[in-house]
């Protein structure tokens, strides 16, 4: 098997962002189902807006079955239909659409505190590595995985994915634990811990979830 030795990344990163579109999205937030759905949509839109604005990102592919296709496209993202079958299937479909001619990263769609510069810095650090990853703030999961042009992903999201990704050959990037890139949101406590460091759509709805 030929080993690909990555060089300078060009022409830029393709980001695959899976977004759960089912009514059960963000069930751990608790409260009214309609409020949960609204905050899940806001979180996804704020995440994608930050991704689109990040330096070095040339294409964003959102994989979703949600009704937000037009909103994602308005942000500058490409939208493809979630094939069903869970997160792994959604990511696999997004990766097939992305191809292998450019460096490709997979980013979770529930990072409402993400700043474009935080993502840009991580992608710059990932340049020159075959595969790299960023764990979540708790250190057990994963929020971002990257692969150089011509290098196939070996994604293992779900559960203790940090260890699974390390075992699959992803190098761990050093990103501060308080970075918005590492702060995925599944619970009210995680959302509240971000304080004012959330995107405008999520900020507008956060008081509803807090009640």
Secondary structure, DSSP 8 states (H G I E B T S, - for coil): -------S--S-EEEEEEE--STTTTGGG-S-HHHHHHHHHHHHHHHHHHHHHSTTEEEEEEEE-SS-HHHHHHHT-EEEE--SS-HHHHHHHHHHHH-SSS-EEEEES--TT--HHHHHHHHHHHTT-SEEEEE-TTSSSEEEEEE-TT-------SSSHHHHHHHTT-EE----TTSGGG----SHHHHHHTTT-S-HHHHHHHHHHH-
